């Protein structure tokens, strides 16, 4: 009986030890689960952060594309402005040339009017004598 009691005590002690081990394992499992949960949260945070970084980068790329388009439009406007300035200068030159031509015509007309006036006056004097 005593050897059976010792055997029973031995198994009971082993059972208690197994229960303690099981409790430790449950704690370890809980800690691992908590760690996995934390890691999942960190991964989700990293994914969201990367997505926001990608969004920022894509926004910057869009902004860069927009800036490039705007710069192209500005360049086109500058070129149009330069062409307009060249045309303006060309037209001013044409106007100056035409003004010179008109001045010559009016000078010729004044000279002819002077000559005709003198001739008319001379003819009047001759007729009056």
C-alpha positions as CSV (number, residue, x, y, z in Angstrom):
1,X,0.0,0.0,0.0
2,X,2.8,2.3,1.0
3,X,4.5,1.8,-2.3
4,X,1.2,2.4,-4.1
5,X,0.8,5.6,-2.0
6,X,4.3,6.7,-3.0
7,X,3.5,5.9,-6.6
8,X,0.2,7.9,-6.3
9,X,2.1,10.8,-4.7
10,X,4.7,10.6,-7.4
11,X,2.0,10.8,-10.1
12,X,0.2,13.5,-8.2
13,X,3.4,15.5,-8.0
14,X,4.0,14.9,-11.6
15,X,0.4,16.0,-12.3
16,X,0.9,19.2,-10.3
17,X,4.1,19.8,-12.1
18,X,2.4,19.2,-15.4
19,X,-0.4,21.7,-14.4
20,X,2.3,24.3,-13.4
21,X,4.0,23.6,-16.8
22,X,0.7,23.9,-18.6
23,X,0.0,27.2,-16.8
24,X,3.5,28.5,-17.8
25,X,2.8,27.4,-21.3
26,X,-0.5,29.2,-21.3
27,X,1.2,32.3,-20.1
28,X,3.9,31.9,-22.7
29,X,1.2,31.4,-25.4
30,X,-0.6,34.5,-24.2
31,X,2.6,36.5,-24.3
32,X,3.3,35.2,-27.8
33,X,-0.2,36.0,-28.9
34,X,0.1,39.5,-27.5
35,X,3.5,39.9,-29.3
36,X,1.9,38.7,-32.5
37,X,-1.0,41.2,-32.0
38,X,1.6,44.0,-31.4
39,X,3.6,42.9,-34.5
40,X,0.3,42.9,-36.5
41,X,-0.5,46.4,-35.3
42,X,3.0,47.6,-36.2
43,X,2.8,45.9,-39.6
44,X,-0.6,47.6,-40.2
45,X,0.9,50.9,-39.1
46,X,3.9,50.4,-41.4
47,X,1.6,49.5,-44.3
48,X,-0.6,52.6,-43.7
49,X,2.5,54.7,-43.4
50,X,3.9,53.3,-46.6
51,X,0.6,53.9,-48.4
52,X,0.6,57.5,-47.1
53,X,4.2,57.9,-48.3
54,X,3.2,56.5,-51.7
55,X,0.3,58.9,-51.8
56,X,2.6,61.8,-50.9
57,X,5.1,60.6,-53.5
58,X,2.4,60.2,-56.2
59,X,1.0,63.6,-55.2
60,X,4.5,65.1,-55.6
61,X,4.9,63.3,-58.9
62,X,1.5,64.8,-60.0
63,X,2.6,68.2,-58.7
64,X,5.9,67.8,-60.6
65,X,3.9,66.8,-63.8
66,X,1.6,69.8,-63.1
67,X,4.6,72.0,-62.6
68,X,6.2,70.7,-65.8
69,X,2.9,71.4,-67.7
70,X,2.7,74.9,-66.2
71,X,6.3,75.6,-67.1
72,X,5.6,74.4,-70.7
73,X,2.6,76.7,-70.8
74,X,4.7,79.6,-69.4
75,X,7.4,78.9,-72.0
76,X,4.7,78.9,-74.7
77,X,3.3,82.2,-73.4
78,X,6.8,83.7,-73.3
79,X,7.5,82.6,-76.9
80,X,4.1,84.1,-77.9
81,X,5.0,87.3,-76.1
82,X,8.4,87.4,-77.9
83,X,6.7,86.8,-81.3
84,X,4.1,89.5,-80.4
85,X,7.0,91.9,-79.5
86,X,8.7,91.1,-82.8
87,X,5.5,91.7,-84.8
88,X,5.0,94.9,-82.9
89,X,8.5,96.1,-83.8
90,X,8.0,95.0,-87.4
91,X,4.7,96.9,-87.6
92,X,6.2,100.0,-86.0
93,X,9.0,99.9,-88.7
94,X,6.4,99.5,-91.4
95,X,4.4,102.5,-89.9
96,X,7.6,104.6,-89.8
97,X,8.3,103.7,-93.4
98,X,4.8,104.6,-94.4
99,X,5.0,107.8,-92.4
100,X,8.2,108.7,-94.3
101,X,6.6,107.9,-97.6
102,X,3.6,110.1,-96.7
103,X,5.9,112.9,-95.6
104,X,7.6,112.7,-99.0
105,X,4.2,112.8,-100.8
106,X,3.1,115.8,-98.7
107,X,6.4,117.6,-99.3
108,X,6.0,117.0,-103.0
109,X,2.4,118.3,-102.8
110,X,3.5,121.4,-100.9
111,X,6.2,122.1,-103.5
112,X,3.8,121.6,-106.3
113,X,1.2,123.8,-104.6
114,X,3.9,126.5,-104.1
115,X,4.8,126.3,-107.7
116,X,1.2,126.3,-108.9
117,X,0.4,129.2,-106.5
118,X,3.4,131.2,-107.8
119,X,2.4,130.4,-111.3
120,X,-1.2,131.4,-110.6
121,X,-0.1,134.6,-108.9
122,X,2.2,135.4,-111.8
123,X,-0.6,134.8,-114.3
124,X,-2.9,137.1,-112.3
125,X,-0.3,139.8,-112.3
126,X,0.2,139.4,-116.0
127,X,-3.6,139.5,-116.6
128,X,-4.1,142.5,-114.4
129,X,-1.5,144.5,-116.4
